């Protein structure tokens, strides 16, 4: 299979758990992965250098938390031909870096209409709580931009030669009245932090497709940013160039990193990432990801650069069975201090509903070995794990 077709098909499969308007009636979609990982030593269950900012910078395979996102939708078509959806999603993630802090969370509660305007049949207008602007790297499982929240906007306004998304979203308040209570989900109202987000996309330049992002974050008048130790505003600019199964991302953030909700005073981040894949034959190939991110913080001790590379050769033995081997190496280089580094190697034997790398559901049985040598804090952590898990999007 051509690599371009593989990438397009995988993107389409991932979009199934999003907000595409389905046929009339109820539908069920989502993404989940659950399993057990046996730790065969005393050091660490997961592999990554301290201070990493590129997601699972040593690679995600055999290095992931359990969790899932479960969405229920009602779809209907108006007499005008406009397609409407009401959606609700509950999510559960077993680790704090997945935002809902280990609890079941009301991640989505929205309504959306597509084809409301006759002149814009593909334009979707939405309001409510929703996933919002969350492009992601594949092998590092890193959302290099994310603005999930509640608000409203539109997607796919056809400008002729380009399409535009525009949104206004409020960050959901995940705090608890009792500061000693942990493990709660995000069920509250707006936190007082807001973002205006935009994306100009589907721009064809020769054989390439280019997307541009521009986001601005700010607070309501009710928040005293000086007392809260926050920046009063933040912005992001990014471009994503995709061609022949490969993707290049460049993103700059001021007073922010992954989200303009961050509002970090005197903080900036530059992220550059390249990923894609090569097909060696009809049944074998290799995916890769190369990342670089520099962080310039108010505290000079936090200034650092994280650069990493992950490769995943794979082969499908038939329409069910496949073998993946993922190797990753990541370095965090502090301006003031030493370098932290990590390497990981995971061998995974898979059984899936189809022969492709994106075929799901998939059962995985894997072994991971790795090491994180953190010179900055003097820790040296070995990892040896055996695991079994399932993963699916639907």
VOPAGU-2260 file (C-alpha; in pm, 1 decimal, decimal comma):
REM VOPAGU-2260
SITE   aa  ch    i         X         Y         Z
SITE  UNK   A    0       0,0       0,0       0,0
SITE  UNK   A    1     124,2     347,7     -79,2
SITE  UNK   A    2     230,1     540,6     231,9
SITE  UNK   A    3      10,4     839,2     141,7
SITE  UNK   A    4    -296,5     617,3     129,7
SITE  UNK   A    5    -196,0     462,6     462,3
SITE  UNK   A    6    -170,5     801,5     630,8
SITE  UNK   A    7    -502,6     925,0     491,7
SITE  UNK   A    8    -679,0     606,2     596,0
SITE  UNK   A    9    -535,4     621,3     947,4
SITE  UNK   A   10    -645,9     983,8     984,7
SITE  UNK   A   11    -994,3     888,0     870,4
SITE  UNK   A   12   -1006,9     605,4    1124,2
SITE  UNK   A   13    -899,8     836,7    1406,6
SITE  UNK   A   14   -1165,2    1088,2    1303,6
SITE  UNK   A   15   -1435,7     830,5    1369,1
SITE  UNK   A   16   -1418,0     916,7    1739,7
SITE  UNK   A   17   -1466,7    1287,1    1664,1
SITE  UNK   A   18   -1766,4    1497,5    1565,1
SITE  UNK   A   19   -1835,6    1387,8    1208,7
SITE  UNK   A   20   -2209,9    1385,2    1140,2
SITE  UNK   A   21   -2329,2    1024,5    1110,3
SITE  UNK   A   22   -2654,2     878,3     980,0
SITE  UNK   A   23   -2977,8     963,3    1160,0
SITE  UNK   A   24   -3028,6     795,5    1495,6
SITE  UNK   A   25   -2796,8     708,9    1780,9
SITE  UNK   A   26   -2428,9     624,8    1741,3
SITE  UNK   A   27   -2150,1     515,8    1972,1
SITE  UNK   A   28   -1785,7     611,2    1912,6
SITE  UNK   A   29   -1466,3     655,6    2106,3
SITE  UNK   A   30   -1110,5     553,1    2180,2
SITE  UNK   A   31    -976,3     328,3    2454,9
SITE  UNK   A   32    -682,4     118,4    2565,1
SITE  UNK   A   33    -673,4    -102,7    2874,2
SITE  UNK   A   34    -445,3    -380,5    2992,5
SITE  UNK   A   35    -193,8    -497,6    3250,1
SITE  UNK   A   36     178,6    -422,3    3262,1
SITE  UNK   A   37     400,1    -638,9    3481,6
SITE  UNK   A   38     703,8    -457,9    3621,6
SITE  UNK   A   39    1000,7    -694,0    3648,7
SITE  UNK   A   40    1231,9    -460,6    3842,5
SITE  UNK   A   41    1214,8    -201,9    4119,7
SITE  UNK   A   42    1290,3     116,5    3925,7
SITE  UNK   A   43    1023,1     239,6    3683,9
SITE  UNK   A   44     715,6     113,0    3497,7
SITE  UNK   A   45     749,0     373,4    3219,9
SITE  UNK   A   46    1046,6     511,8    3027,7
SITE  UNK   A   47    1124,4     880,1    2978,5
SITE  UNK   A   48    1386,6    1136,7    3077,6
SITE  UNK   A   49    1302,0    1379,1    3357,3
SITE  UNK   A   50    1188,9    1712,9    3216,5
SITE  UNK   A   51    1068,9    1576,4    2880,1
SITE  UNK   A   52     828,2    1807,4    2693,4
SITE  UNK   A   53     775,3    1612,0    2369,8
SITE  UNK   A   54     516,2    1370,1    2507,8
SITE  UNK   A   55     628,2    1008,0    2542,3
SITE  UNK   A   56     960,0    1115,7    2397,5
SITE  UNK   A   57    1117,5     766,8    2409,7
SITE  UNK   A   58     813,7     625,1    2229,0
SITE  UNK   A   59     456,7     533,7    2324,4
SITE  UNK   A   60     443,1     160,3    2243,9
SITE  UNK   A   61     448,9     -36,4    2570,3
SITE  UNK   A   62     479,2     298,1    2748,8
SITE  UNK   A   63     116,1     410,8    2783,2
SITE  UNK   A   64    -140,3     460,7    3057,1
SITE  UNK   A   65    -481,1     293,7    3060,5
SITE  UNK   A   66    -790,9     493,0    2975,1
SITE  UNK   A   67   -1067,4     564,0    2732,3
SITE  UNK   A   68   -1314,1     812,2    2580,9
SITE  UNK   A   69   -1672,1     697,1    2522,8
SITE  UNK   A   70   -1906,0     911,8    2312,8
SITE  UNK   A   71   -2281,3     883,6    2252,5
SITE  UNK   A   72   -2447,1    1089,5    1979,6
SITE  UNK   A   73   -2793,8    1160,3    1851,5
SITE  UNK   A   74   -2798,7    1251,5    1480,2
SITE  UNK   A   75   -3089,6    1391,6    1285,1
SITE  UNK   A   76   -3155,7    1563,5     952,0
SITE  UNK   A   77   -3372,5    1876,0     935,4
SITE  UNK   A   78   -3631,4    1936,9     663,3
SITE  UNK   A   79   -3386,7    2187,0     513,5
SITE  UNK   A   80   -3128,8    1911,4     470,9
SITE  UNK   A   81   -2901,9    2038,6     750,4
SITE  UNK   A   82   -2751,7    1761,3     962,8
SITE  UNK   A   83   -2759,5    1800,3    1340,2
SITE  UNK   A   84   -2582,3    1622,0    1621,5
SITE  UNK   A   85   -2605,4    1624,4    2001,6
SITE  UNK   A   86   -2307,7    1451,7    2161,9
SITE  UNK   A   87   -2192,1    1353,2    2509,8
SITE  UNK   A   88   -1855,9    1197,9    2597,5
SITE  UNK   A   89   -1732,6    1050,7    2924,3
SITE  UNK   A   90   -1362,7     987,9    2961,7
SITE  UNK   A   91   -1148,2     801,8    3209,5
SITE  UNK   A   92    -770,2     815,5    3227,7
SITE  UNK   A   93    -565,2     654,5    3499,7
SITE  UNK   A   94    -298,5     925,2    3519,6
SITE  UNK   A   95    -285,4    1296,1    3593,7
SITE  UNK   A   96    -122,8    1392,0    3264,8
SITE  UNK   A   97    -450,2    1308,6    3088,3
SITE  UNK   A   98    -632,0    1604,3    3247,2
SITE  UNK   A   99    -924,9    1435,1    3417,0
SITE  UNK   A  100    -709,7    1338,3    3715,5
SITE  UNK   A  101    -802,1     973,9    3735,7
SITE  UNK   A  102   -1179,6    1021,5    3757,6
SITE  UNK   A  103   -1465,5     983,8    3509,9
SITE  UNK   A  104   -1501,3    1320,6    3341,6
SITE  UNK   A  105   -1773,5    1485,4    3134,3
SITE  UNK   A  106   -1542,2    1564,0    2843,6
SITE  UNK   A  107   -1807,9    1659,1    2587,6
SITE  UNK   A  108   -2162,1    1794,7    2591,9
SITE  UNK   A  109   -2233,3    1981,9    2269,6
SITE  UNK   A  110   -2463,5    2039,7    1976,2
SITE  UNK   A  111   -2352,6    2094,7    1616,7
SITE  UNK   A  112   -2518,0    2160,8    1283,6
SITE  UNK   A  113   -2365,9    2103,4     938,3
SITE  UNK   A  114   -2511,2    2256,8     622,7
SITE  UNK   A  115   -2710,4    2521,2     808,0
SITE  UNK   A  116   -2616,7    2775,7     541,1
SITE  UNK   A  117   -2697,6    2671,8     184,7
SITE  UNK   A  118   -2386,5    2847,5      53,5
SITE  UNK   A  119   -2163,2    2650,4     297,6
SITE  UNK   A  120   -2279,4    2286,8     288,5
SITE  UNK   A  121   -1968,2    2154,6     469,5
SITE  UNK   A  122   -1951,2    2421,6     739,0
SITE  UNK   A  123   -2027,9    2305,9    1093,6
SITE  UNK   A  124   -2148,1    2546,0    1365,1
SITE  UNK   A  125   -2113,1    2417,4    1721,3
SITE  UNK   A  126   -2155,5    2520,2    2084,1
SITE  UNK   A  127   -2099,7    2349,0    2416,6
SITE  UNK   A  128   -1817,1    2148,6    2572,2
SITE  UNK   A  129   -1600,2    1965,8    2321,4
SITE  UNK   A  130   -1261,5    1848,7    2209,7
SITE  UNK   A  131   -1102,3    2148,9    2050,9
SITE  UNK   A  132    -792,5    2195,1    1839,0
SITE  UNK   A  133    -584,7    1898,2    1950,9
SITE  UNK   A  134    -338,2    1795,9    1676,1
SITE  UNK   A  135    -121,5    1507,5    1791,2
SITE  UNK   A  136     203,8    1330,3    1710,0
SITE  UNK   A  137     175,9     958,6    1645,7
SITE  UNK   A  138     473,0     772,8    1794,2
SITE  UNK   A  139     516,9    1012,0    2090,3
SITE  UNK   A  140     144,5    1051,5    2172,4
SITE  UNK   A  141     193,1    1426,5    2218,6
SITE  UNK   A  142     -83,5    1683,3    2176,7
SITE  UNK   A  143     132,0    1972,8    2058,3
SITE  UNK   A  144    -172,5    2198,6    2075,8
SITE  UNK   A  145    -486,3    2150,9    2285,4
SITE  UNK   A  146    -776,2    2378,0    2378,4
SITE  UNK   A  147   -1049,0    2145,7    2499,2
SITE  UNK   A  148   -1315,1    2351,0    2673,0
SITE  UNK   A  149   -1662,7    2495,8    2641,6
SITE  UNK   A  150   -1771,4    2770,4    2406,7
SITE  UNK   A  151   -1868,0    2788,2    2042,2
SITE  UNK   A  152   -1750,0    2844,3    1689,4
SITE  UNK   A  153   -1749,0    2706,3    1339,0
SITE  UNK   A  154   -1537,5    2468,1    1130,3
SITE  UNK   A  155   -1475,6    2433,8     756,5
SITE  UNK   A  156   -1586,2    2774,2     632,3
SITE  UNK   A  157   -1498,0    2745,8     262,0
SITE  UNK   A  158   -1300,0    3050,9     151,1
SITE  UNK   A  159   -1208,8    2909,5    -189,4
SITE  UNK   A  160    -865,9    2749,9    -186,2
SITE  UNK   A  161    -870,9    2724,8     193,9
SITE  UNK   A  162   -1105,7    2643,8     480,6
SITE  UNK   A  163   -1124,4    2821,2     815,1
SITE  UNK   A  164   -1207,1    2719,0    1171,9
SITE  UNK   A  165   -1273,2    2982,5    1439,6
SITE  UNK   A  166   -1359,4    2923,3    1803,4
SITE  UNK   A  167   -1407,0    3091,4    2139,0
SITE  UNK   A  168   -1352,9    2851,2    2429,3
SITE  UNK   A  169   -1332,5    2875,1    2806,2
SITE  UNK   A  170   -1108,2    2647,7    3008,0
SITE  UNK   A  171   -1308,2    2411,7    3229,5
SITE  UNK   A  172   -1253,2    2459,3    3602,2
SITE  UNK   A  173   -1102,2    2136,0    3736,7
SITE  UNK   A  174   -1047,7    2259,9    4090,1
SITE  UNK   A  175   -1229,8    2128,9    4395,7
SITE  UNK   A  176   -1367,7    2341,5    4681,8
SITE  UNK   A  177   -1158,3    2130,6    4918,0
SITE  UNK   A  178    -788,4    2160,5    4816,7
SITE  UNK   A  179    -713,5    1832,1    4998,3
SITE  UNK   A  180    -940,0    1634,4    4764,7
SITE  UNK   A  181    -754,4    1462,0    4480,5
SITE  UNK   A  182    -863,8    1236,5    4198,2
SITE  UNK   A  183   -1164,6    1441,2    4086,4
SITE  UNK   A  184   -1267,1    1495,0    3725,5
SITE  UNK   A  185   -1333,8    1820,0    3541,6
SITE  UNK   A  186   -1701,7    1893,6    3591,5
SITE  UNK   A  187   -1705,8    2266,9    3663,6
SITE  UNK   A  188   -1783,5    2590,2    3484,0
SITE  UNK   A  189   -1531,9    2819,5    3311,7
SITE  UNK   A  190   -1210,4    2880,4    3505,6
SITE  UNK   A  191   -1194,1    3244,8    3390,7
SITE  UNK   A  192    -928,5    3166,0    3128,3
SITE  UNK   A  193   -1032,8    3188,6    2762,2
SITE  UNK   A  194    -894,7    3136,6    2414,8
SITE  UNK   A  195    -973,5    3257,7    2065,2
SITE  UNK   A  196    -853,4    2987,2    1827,8
SITE  UNK   A  197    -821,4    2979,7    1450,6
SITE  UNK   A  198    -706,5    2739,6    1184,0
SITE  UNK   A  199    -667,8    2809,6     812,1
SITE  UNK   A  200    -639,9    2469,4     652,4
SITE  UNK   A  201    -660,3    2246,4     345,9
SITE  UNK   A  202    -439,3    2483,7     147,2
SITE  UNK   A  203    -286,7    2298,4    -147,5
SITE  UNK   A  204      62,7    2405,4    -250,5
SITE  UNK   A  205     176,4    2177,8    -528,4
SITE  UNK   A  206     177,5    1823,6    -390,2
SITE  UNK   A  207     165,5    1950,3     -29,3
SITE  UNK   A  208    -119,4    2052,5     200,0
SITE  UNK   A  209     -56,4    2335,0     447,7
SITE  UNK   A  210    -245,6    2429,3     766,5
SITE  UNK   A  211    -186,8    2744,4     973,1
SITE  UNK   A  212    -284,8    2801,0    1337,8
SITE  UNK   A  213    -311,5    3124,1    1537,7
SITE  UNK   A  214    -442,4    3131,2    1896,8
SITE  UNK   A  215    -476,0    3395,0    2166,3
SITE  UNK   A  216    -535,3    3332,7    2536,8
SITE  UNK   A  217    -652,4    3574,9    2805,2
SITE  UNK   A  218    -840,1    3599,6    3135,2
SITE  UNK   A  219   -1165,6    3753,9    3245,7
SITE  UNK   A  220   -1165,6    4079,7    3444,0
SITE  UNK   A  221   -1251,0    3877,4    3756,1
SITE  UNK   A  222    -898,4    3733,3    3774,2
SITE  UNK   A  223    -611,7    3937,3    3914,8
SITE  UNK   A  224    -323,2    3788,3    3719,9
SITE  UNK   A  225     -62,6    3953,9    3943,5
SITE  UNK   A  226    -201,4    3786,6    4255,3
SITE  UNK   A  227    -247,4    3456,2    4071,5
SITE  UNK   A  228     106,6    3461,2    3929,9
SITE  UNK   A  229     -22,3    3438,1    3574,2
SITE  UNK   A  230      47,9    3613,9    3247,7
SITE  UNK   A  231    -240,0    3831,8    3129,8
SITE  UNK   A  232    -226,4    3692,4    2775,4
SITE  UNK   A  233     -55,3    3433,1    2555,7
SITE  UNK   A  234     -39,8    3343,0    2188,7
SITE  UNK   A  235      58,1    3059,1    1957,1
SITE  UNK   A  236     151,8    3047,7    1589,9
SITE  UNK   A  237     200,7    2720,5    1402,1
SITE  UNK   A  238     223,4    2568,7    1056,2
SITE  UNK   A  239     180,4    2207,0     950,3
SITE  UNK   A  240     298,2    2090,1     607,6
SITE  UNK   A  241     188,0    1743,7     490,5
SITE  UNK   A  242     312,9    1571,9     177,8
SITE  UNK   A  243     335,4    1212,0      55,9
SITE  UNK   A  244     275,1    1058,1     397,7
SITE  UNK   A  245     509,6    1290,7     587,6
SITE  UNK   A  246     426,2    1580,1     819,0
SITE  UNK   A  247     634,8    1877,7     937,5
SITE  UNK   A  248     514,0    2092,8    1229,8
SITE  UNK   A  249     661,9    2420,9    1352,1
SITE  UNK   A  250     493,5    2586,1    1653,4
SITE  UNK   A  251     593,6    2888,5    1860,9
SITE  UNK   A  252     421,4    2973,0    2190,1
SITE  UNK   A  253     463,8    3290,3    2395,9
SITE  UNK   A  254     360,7    3277,2    2764,4
SITE  UNK   A  255     245,8    2924,8    2687,4
SITE  UNK   A  256     356,1    2585,9    2563,4
SITE  UNK   A  257      90,3    2342,1    2438,9
SITE  UNK   A  258    -207,8    2566,2    2514,6
SITE  UNK   A  259    -274,0    2940,1    2541,9
SITE  UNK   A  260    -470,5    2847,1    2854,2
SITE  UNK   A  261    -126,2    2808,6    3022,2
SITE  UNK   A  262     -66,4    3184,3    3071,1
SITE  UNK   A  263     288,8    3136,1    3201,6
SITE  UNK   A  264     469,0    3467,4    3254,8
SITE  UNK   A  265     806,9    3502,7    3078,0
SITE  UNK   A  266     778,6    3159,5    2918,2
SITE  UNK   A  267     816,1    3056,4    2555,5
SITE  UNK   A  268     847,6    2731,2    2362,9
SITE  UNK   A  269     954,9    2642,4    2009,6
SITE  UNK   A  270     848,7    2299,9    1880,5
SITE  UNK   A  271     962,9    2137,7    1554,3
SITE  UNK   A  272     851,9    1788,7    1462,0
SITE  UNK   A  273     876,0    1562,1    1159,3
SITE  UNK   A  274     696,3    1230,5    1125,5
SITE  UNK   A  275     576,8     988,4     863,1
SITE  UNK   A  276     648,4     644,5     727,0
SITE  UNK   A  277     793,3     436,0     449,6
SITE  UNK   A  278     651,1     125,7     287,8
SITE  UNK   A  279     908,4    -147,1     214,0
SITE  UNK   A  280     651,6    -384,5      65,7
SITE  UNK   A  281     278,0    -449,3      71,5
SITE  UNK   A  282     310,6    -588,5     424,2
SITE  UNK   A  283     613,5    -415,8     578,5
SITE  UNK   A  284     729,9     -64,0     649,1
SITE  UNK   A  285     863,5     175,2     910,4
SITE  UNK   A  286     711,8     477,5    1087,9
SITE  UNK   A  287     929,5     747,6    1240,4
SITE  UNK   A  288     907,9    1061,0    1452,3
SITE  UNK   A  289    1177,8    1323,5    1516,0
SITE  UNK   A  290    1114,8    1601,3    1767,3
SITE  UNK   A  291    1280,8    1916,3    1901,5
SITE  UNK   A  292    1141,0    2155,1    2161,3
SITE  UNK   A  293    1317,9    2436,8    2341,8
SITE  UNK   A  294    1172,4    2592,9    2656,1
SITE  UNK   A  295    1273,7    2938,1    2780,9
SITE  UNK   A  296    1130,3    2995,6    3129,9
SITE  UNK   A  297    1137,8    3270,4    3390,0
SITE  UNK   A  298    1337,4    3033,8    3611,9
SITE  UNK   A  299    1667,1    2978,8    3428,4
SITE  UNK   A  300    1695,6    2636,9    3591,2
SITE  UNK   A  301    1394,3    2525,7    3382,7
SITE  UNK   A  302    1544,9    2633,3    3048,1
SITE  UNK   A  303    1602,9    2320,4    2842,4
SITE  UNK   A  304    1583,6    2151,6    2505,1
SITE  UNK   A  305    1421,7    1812,5    2448,2
SITE  UNK   A  306    1520,7    1636,6    2126,8
SITE  UNK   A  307    1423,4    1280,8    2043,9
SITE  UNK   A  308    1378,8    1021,0    1772,4
SITE  UNK   A  309    1147,1     718,3    1758,1
SITE  UNK   A  310    1135,1     452,3    1484,5
SITE  UNK   A  311     887,9     166,0    1450,7
SITE  UNK   A  312     951,4     -98,4    1182,7
SITE  UNK   A  313     652,7    -328,7    1136,0
SITE  UNK   A  314     544,9    -631,7     938,5
SITE  UNK   A  315     203,4    -793,8     885,0
SITE  UNK   A  316     228,9   -1171,5     858,6
SITE  UNK   A  317    -130,1   -1206,3     736,5
SITE  UNK   A  318    -461,1   -1018,1     772,1
SITE  UNK   A  319    -459,8   -1068,1    1152,3
SITE  UNK   A  320    -108,7   -1106,2    1292,3
SITE  UNK   A  321     167,3    -844,0    1293,2
SITE  UNK   A  322     492,9    -765,9    1472,8
SITE  UNK   A  323     614,7    -419,1    1568,7
SITE  UNK   A  324     954,6    -317,4    1706,4
SITE  UNK   A  325     977,0      35,9    1847,1
SITE  UNK   A  326    1306,4     200,0    1941,6
SITE  UNK   A  327    1332,0     546,5    2093,6
SITE  UNK   A  328    1599,1     780,2    2226,7
SITE  UNK   A  329    1541,2    1112,4    2400,5
SITE  UNK   A  330    1766,7    1379,2    2553,4
SITE  UNK   A  331    1673,3    1671,8    2779,0
SITE  UNK   A  332    1957,2    1924,6    2780,6
SITE  UNK   A  333    1931,6    2186,5    3058,5
SITE  UNK   A  334    2097,8    2525,7    3009,4
SITE  UNK   A  335    2199,7    2520,2    3374,7
SITE  UNK   A  336    2279,0    2163,2    3472,7
SITE  UNK   A  337    2336,4    1828,0    3313,4
SITE  UNK   A  338    2168,5    1626,2    3040,3
SITE  UNK   A  339    1899,7    1367,5    3105,1
SITE  UNK   A  340    1861,8    1087,0    2854,0
SITE  UNK   A  341    1644,8     781,1    2800,2
SITE  UNK   A  342    1620,3     490,7    2558,0
SITE  UNK   A  343    1347,5     234,7    2507,8
SITE  UNK   A  344    1296,9     -80,6    2302,3
SITE  UNK   A  345     955,4    -250,7    2274,4
SITE  UNK   A  346     869,6    -570,5    2086,9
SITE  UNK   A  347     495,4    -615,4    2032,2
SITE  UNK   A  348     310,2    -911,8    1882,6
SITE  UNK   A  349     -32,6    -799,1    1764,2
SITE  UNK   A  350    -364,3    -944,5    1654,2
SITE  UNK   A  351    -604,8    -703,5    1484,8
SITE  UNK   A  352    -921,0    -683,6    1280,4
SITE  UNK   A  353    -716,1    -605,4     967,3
SITE  UNK   A  354    -360,7    -610,7     827,7
SITE  UNK   A  355    -281,0    -238,9     850,0
SITE  UNK   A  356    -100,4     -50,3    1126,6
SITE  UNK   A  357    -420,0     146,6    1195,8
SITE  UNK   A  358    -650,9    -159,8    1199,8
SITE  UNK   A  359    -848,6    -169,0    1524,6
SITE  UNK   A  360    -953,5    -335,3    1753,6
SITE  UNK   A  361    -603,7    -466,4    1826,8
SITE  UNK   A  362    -470,8    -701,9    2094,8
SITE  UNK   A  363    -106,2    -651,1    2192,6
SITE  UNK   A  364     135,6    -870,4    2385,9
SITE  UNK   A  365     462,4    -689,6    2439,5
SITE  UNK   A  366     791,8    -661,8    2624,2
SITE  UNK   A  367     970,0    -334,0    2697,9
SITE  UNK   A  368    1322,8    -266,3    2814,5
SITE  UNK   A  369    1469,0      79,4    2872,4
SITE  UNK   A  370    1663,0     317,7    3089,5
SITE  UNK   A  371    1641,9     682,1    3201,3
SITE  UNK   A  372    1972,9     833,7    3311,4
SITE  UNK   A  373    1885,4    1164,5    3477,7
SITE  UNK   A  374    2210,7    1342,7    3545,1
SITE  UNK   A  375    2020,2    1653,6    3652,4
SITE  UNK   A  376    1882,2    1487,6    3966,4
SITE  UNK   A  377    2116,2    1189,1    3998,1
SITE  UNK   A  378    1861,0     913,9    3930,9
SITE  UNK   A  379    1923,6     615,7    3702,5
SITE  UNK   A  380    1604,4     418,1    3635,6
SITE  UNK   A  381    1583,3      84,4    3454,5
SITE  UNK   A  382    1260,6     -49,6    3302,0
SITE  UNK   A  383    1171,3    -411,1    3223,2
SITE  UNK   A  384     803,3    -483,4    3165,9
SITE  UNK   A  385     574,0    -743,9    3011,7
SITE  UNK   A  386     225,8    -640,3    2906,6
SITE  UNK   A  387    -103,9    -731,9    2744,6
SITE  UNK   A  388    -354,5    -470,8    2627,2
SITE  UNK   A  389    -623,3    -388,9    2375,3
SITE  UNK   A  390    -658,8     -66,0    2180,7
SITE  UNK   A  391    -942,3      54,4    1957,7
SITE  UNK   A  392   -1102,9     357,6    1805,9
SITE  UNK   A  393   -1447,9     326,8    1658,5
